[in-house]
Amino acid sequence: MGNQEIEMSDVIVVLDELDDSQTQAVVSALKALGMSVESVDNENSVVEGCVDTCKVADIRKIEHVRYVRNVFNYDAERAVEGAGGTADAEPDQYED
């Protein structure tokens, strides 16, 4: 397994005023985009987390998202399957 450097963003996502079940539906959509959700404030309709920077524009398109504040960007490494590590090595052909 190798590593790939990616740019991540800590974000605050402000939602429309929603009930708890609607908020959870939006949180599920955020997670489906790869956002790691750190906190959900149902009372204030705010979700905090981190996501690949390239996905911030996609978050803005989710229904009931009013505003996305990009708080902080940073570089991170992500493990990548098949990037020259043992994950894609050929099986041992000489087993008995």
C-alpha positions in Angstrom: 0.0 0.0 0.0 1.3 3.5 -0.9 0.3 6.9 0.3 -1.3 9.7 -1.7 -1.2 13.3 -0.5 -4.5 15.1 -0.6 -5.8 18.5 0.5 -8.4 18.3 3.3 -10.7 21.1 4.6 -12.2 21.5 8.1 -15.7 22.8 7.4 -18.7 24.2 9.1 -21.9 23.4 7.3 -24.9 25.6 8.1 -28.3 24.0 7.3 -31.8 25.3 6.9 -33.9 25.0 10.0 -34.8 21.3 10.0 -36.2 18.7 12.3 -33.9 16.0 13.7 -34.8 13.4 11.0 -34.2 15.9 8.2 -30.9 16.9 9.7 -29.9 13.2 9.9 -30.7 12.8 6.2 -28.4 15.7 5.3 -25.7 14.3 7.6 -26.0 11.0 5.7 -25.6 12.8 2.4 -22.5 14.6 3.8 -21.0 11.2 4.8 -21.8 9.8 1.4 -19.5 12.5 -0.1 -16.8 11.3 2.2 -17.1 13.9 5.0 -15.9 12.8 8.4 -18.6 14.4 10.7 -17.2 15.5 14.0 -20.3 17.1 15.5 -24.0 17.8 14.7 -25.8 20.6 16.5 -29.5 20.0 15.8 -30.6 23.1 17.7 -28.6 25.5 15.6 -28.6 23.4 12.4 -24.8 23.2 12.1 -22.6 20.3 11.2 -18.8 20.3 11.6 -16.3 18.0 10.0 -13.5 17.5 7.5 -13.6 16.5 3.8 -11.5 16.4 0.7 -11.2 20.0 -0.4 -12.4 19.1 -3.9 -15.7 18.0 -2.4 -16.6 21.4 -0.8 -18.4 22.5 -3.9 -20.5 19.3 -4.0 -21.5 19.9 -0.3 -22.9 23.3 -1.3 -25.2 21.6 -3.8 -26.9 19.3 -1.2 -30.5 20.2 -0.5 -31.0 22.2 2.8 -27.3 23.3 2.9 -27.4 27.1 3.3 -23.7 27.8 3.7 -20.3 26.1 3.9 -17.5 27.8 5.7 -14.1 26.4 4.9 -12.3 27.0 8.2 -8.9 25.5 7.5 -7.1 23.6 4.7 -4.2 21.2 5.2 -2.3 18.4 3.4 -2.9 14.8 4.6 -1.7 11.4 3.5 -4.2 8.7 2.6 -3.4 5.1 2.1 -4.0 3.9 -1.4 -4.6 0.3 -2.4 -2.5 -0.9 -5.3 0.1 1.9 -5.1 3.2 -0.3 -5.3 2.8 -2.0 -1.9 2.3 -5.7 -1.1 -1.4 -5.3 -1.6 -1.1 -6.1 -5.4 1.8 -8.6 -5.2 1.3 -11.8 -7.0 0.3 -14.8 -4.8 3.1 -17.2 -4.1 3.0 -19.6 -7.0 5.3 -22.1 -5.4 3.1 -23.2 -2.5 2.9 -26.9 -2.0 
